[in-house]
Each structure stands twice: as C-alpha cells, then as structure tokens.
Amino acid sequence: MPTINIGKILEKAPGVKREGDAFVLPEELDANAYVTIGQEVLQIPRLHRVELTGDLVTLTTHKSERFFFAPDQVAGLKLGGDSKVGRTSAGFFKNA
C-alpha cells in the first residue's frame, strides 16, 4: 500500500510553520491524523506538532500528548473544518 507524503501536505497547508524536521500547526486549523493499527484506524485529534524523521513520525497534540508511529501507518490527515476554538456556548443566543 502506498503511503502519503505528510511533509508535502503540511508544506502547502495554510498557517503551518516549518521548524527543521517538524511542522507546527495552529490550534484554529483543527488538524486530525488517522493512523492504521492492524485492522483498526486510530484518530488523533487537535494536532499541534508533526515531526518527521527517517523512520518515525511523532504526533503531538495541543494537550501535549505524544504519539510515535512508522510513516507507513499514517493513513491520512484532516486539515481545517469547523474548529471549536473560541466557542463560548452550545450555540444558543440571548435575544436582546
């Protein structure tokens, strides 16, 4: 199975900054990674940093959780969407 080129995707993403072998993603980007583990797919939400070395991908979330995977296990990335950052309510508004 061919693997995706994570570095190429993140280089073209708006708001992503490159620091050496790592990419720093802003919180408002709402980035998620999808990783295959056997027959299961693990979703890692709210990515903050993606580090790419030769045989290892390190995913760090905004909650400072770190995950380590082989590059061929990363099945996909989701960038953008409806971010929950800055929301203060469940969507109800007070009429004045």
C-alpha positions in Angstrom: 0.0 0.0 0.0 1.5 3.4 -0.9 2.0 5.9 1.9 1.0 9.5 1.9 3.7 12.2 1.8 2.9 14.0 5.1 5.6 16.6 4.6 4.3 17.7 1.2 0.8 18.0 2.5 1.8 20.1 5.5 4.1 22.4 3.4 1.1 23.5 1.4 -1.3 23.9 4.3 -2.1 27.5 5.3 -0.9 28.6 8.7 1.5 25.7 9.2 5.1 26.7 10.1 8.1 24.5 9.5 10.9 24.2 12.1 13.6 21.9 10.7 12.1 18.4 10.5 8.9 19.5 12.3 5.7 21.3 11.4 3.8 23.4 13.9 0.1 23.7 13.3 -2.0 26.5 14.8 -4.9 25.5 17.0 -7.5 27.1 14.8 -6.5 24.8 11.9 -8.3 21.8 13.6 -6.0 19.1 12.3 -6.5 15.4 12.9 -4.4 12.4 11.9 -5.6 8.9 11.1 -3.3 6.0 11.9 -3.8 2.4 11.0 -3.1 -0.2 13.7 -3.8 -3.6 12.2 -7.4 -3.6 11.2 -8.3 -0.5 13.2 -7.9 3.2 12.4 -7.0 5.5 15.3 -8.0 9.2 15.1 -5.6 11.6 16.8 -7.4 15.0 17.1 -6.1 18.5 17.7 -2.6 18.1 16.3 -0.1 20.8 17.4 3.2 19.4 16.0 4.2 16.8 13.5 7.9 15.7 13.5 9.2 13.7 10.5 12.4 11.7 10.8 13.5 8.9 8.6 11.7 6.0 10.2 9.5 7.7 12.8 6.5 10.2 12.8 5.9 11.9 16.1 2.5 13.5 16.5 2.0 16.0 19.4 -1.5 17.3 20.4 -2.4 20.6 21.9 -2.8 18.7 25.2 0.9 17.7 25.0 0.2 14.1 24.2 2.9 12.5 22.1 2.3 9.5 19.7 5.0 7.7 17.8 4.3 5.8 14.5 6.1 4.4 11.5 5.4 6.6 8.4 3.5 3.9 6.6 1.0 3.7 9.4 -0.2 7.3 8.9 -3.2 6.8 6.6 -4.4 10.4 6.4 -4.6 13.9 7.7 -7.6 16.2 8.0 -6.9 19.9 8.0 -9.5 22.6 8.6 -13.1 22.1 9.2 -15.3 23.5 11.9 -12.9 24.3 14.8 -14.4 24.6 18.3 -11.8 27.1 19.4 -13.3 30.3 20.6 -16.8 29.0 21.1 -18.2 30.0 24.4 -21.7 28.4 24.3 -23.6 25.5 22.8 -24.9 27.7 20.0 -27.8 29.4 21.9 -28.1 33.1 21.7 -29.8 35.6 24.1 -32.2 37.9 22.3 -31.9 41.5 23.4 
